[in-house]
């Protein structure tokens, strides 16, 4: 029997392939992915056009990354809840609402961070 805790390059490569498959499906099936992609491209463009410091760039990358992670987790939670029960239940609605609220909070924080960085440069 193979030791499950042993390191394997093949297994690591497979895990990256699975993650890539997840991202491809995420972009194909989730409309919000394209909204986040547009916002990320806008922020990236502004960061190239305006003189941002390395710290400001890091803040923008971290803020955008948190939004992406929140949206992907939200999608996973919503899909899981739909898989568990197709019937409309208040408990499932609450779980899905909390998951969506996490994306909203992350997005608002990212917008505030971007505004704090870009508005002084634009005004």
C-alpha positions as CSV (number, residue, x, y, z in Angstrom):
1,X,0.0,0.0,0.0
2,X,1.3,3.4,-0.9
3,X,2.1,5.9,1.8
4,X,-0.4,8.8,1.3
5,X,1.8,11.3,3.0
6,X,4.8,10.9,0.6
7,X,5.5,13.7,-1.7
8,X,4.8,13.2,-5.4
9,X,5.5,15.7,-8.2
10,X,2.9,13.9,-10.3
11,X,0.2,14.4,-7.6
12,X,1.2,18.1,-7.2
13,X,1.0,18.6,-11.0
14,X,-2.4,16.9,-11.0
15,X,-3.6,19.3,-8.2
16,X,-2.6,22.3,-10.4
17,X,-4.5,20.7,-13.4
18,X,-7.6,20.3,-11.2
19,X,-7.3,23.9,-10.0
20,X,-7.0,25.1,-13.6
21,X,-10.0,23.1,-14.6
22,X,-11.9,24.8,-11.8
23,X,-10.9,28.2,-13.0
24,X,-11.9,27.5,-16.6
25,X,-15.3,26.3,-15.5
26,X,-15.6,29.3,-13.2
27,X,-15.0,31.7,-16.1
28,X,-17.3,29.7,-18.4
29,X,-20.2,29.4,-16.0
30,X,-20.2,32.4,-13.6
31,X,-21.2,35.9,-14.9
32,X,-19.6,37.5,-11.8
33,X,-16.2,36.2,-12.8
34,X,-16.3,38.6,-15.8
35,X,-17.4,41.5,-13.6
36,X,-14.4,40.8,-11.3
37,X,-12.1,40.4,-14.3
38,X,-13.2,43.8,-15.7
39,X,-12.7,45.5,-12.3
40,X,-9.2,43.8,-12.0
41,X,-8.3,45.0,-15.5
42,X,-9.4,48.5,-14.7
43,X,-7.4,48.6,-11.5
44,X,-4.4,47.1,-13.3
45,X,-4.6,49.7,-16.0
46,X,-4.9,52.6,-13.5
47,X,-1.9,51.2,-11.6
48,X,0.1,51.2,-14.9
49,X,-1.0,54.7,-15.8
50,X,-0.6,56.4,-12.4
51,X,2.5,56.3,-10.3
52,X,1.8,53.8,-7.6
53,X,4.3,52.7,-5.0
54,X,5.3,49.1,-4.5
55,X,3.3,49.1,-1.3
56,X,0.2,50.5,-3.0
57,X,0.6,47.9,-5.8
58,X,0.8,45.2,-3.2
59,X,-2.4,46.5,-1.5
60,X,-4.2,46.5,-4.8
61,X,-3.1,42.9,-5.6
62,X,-4.1,41.7,-2.1
63,X,-7.4,43.4,-2.3
64,X,-8.2,42.0,-5.7
65,X,-7.0,38.6,-4.7
66,X,-9.3,38.6,-1.6
67,X,-12.3,39.5,-3.9
68,X,-11.4,36.6,-6.3
69,X,-11.0,34.1,-3.4
70,X,-14.3,35.2,-1.9
71,X,-16.2,34.9,-5.2
72,X,-14.8,31.4,-5.9
73,X,-15.6,30.3,-2.4
74,X,-19.1,31.8,-2.7
75,X,-19.6,29.9,-5.9
76,X,-18.5,26.7,-4.3
77,X,-20.9,27.3,-1.3
78,X,-23.8,28.1,-3.5
79,X,-23.2,25.1,-5.8
80,X,-22.9,22.9,-2.7
81,X,-26.1,24.2,-1.2
82,X,-27.9,23.6,-4.5
83,X,-26.6,20.1,-4.6
84,X,-27.7,19.4,-1.1
85,X,-31.3,20.5,-1.7
86,X,-33.1,21.9,-4.7
87,X,-36.0,22.9,-2.4
88,X,-36.2,26.5,-1.1
89,X,-35.3,26.3,2.6
90,X,-34.7,29.3,4.8
91,X,-31.5,27.7,6.3
92,X,-30.0,27.3,2.8
93,X,-31.0,30.8,1.8
94,X,-29.2,32.1,4.9
95,X,-26.0,30.2,4.1
96,X,-26.0,31.4,0.5
97,X,-26.8,35.0,1.6
98,X,-23.8,34.9,4.1
99,X,-21.5,33.6,1.4
100,X,-22.7,36.4,-1.0
101,X,-22.2,38.9,1.8
102,X,-18.6,37.9,2.1
103,X,-18.0,38.8,-1.5
104,X,-19.8,42.1,-1.0
105,X,-17.6,43.0,2.0
106,X,-14.4,42.0,0.2
107,X,-15.5,44.0,-2.9
108,X,-16.3,47.1,-0.8
109,X,-13.0,46.9,1.0
110,X,-11.2,46.6,-2.4
111,X,-13.1,49.6,-3.8
112,X,-12.2,51.7,-0.7
113,X,-8.5,50.6,-1.0
114,X,-8.5,51.6,-4.7
115,X,-10.2,54.9,-4.0
116,X,-7.7,55.7,-1.2
117,X,-4.8,55.0,-3.6
118,X,-6.1,56.4,-6.9
119,X,-8.3,59.4,-5.9
120,X,-5.4,61.6,-4.6
121,X,-3.5,60.8,-7.8
122,X,-6.4,61.8,-9.9
123,X,-7.4,64.9,-8.1
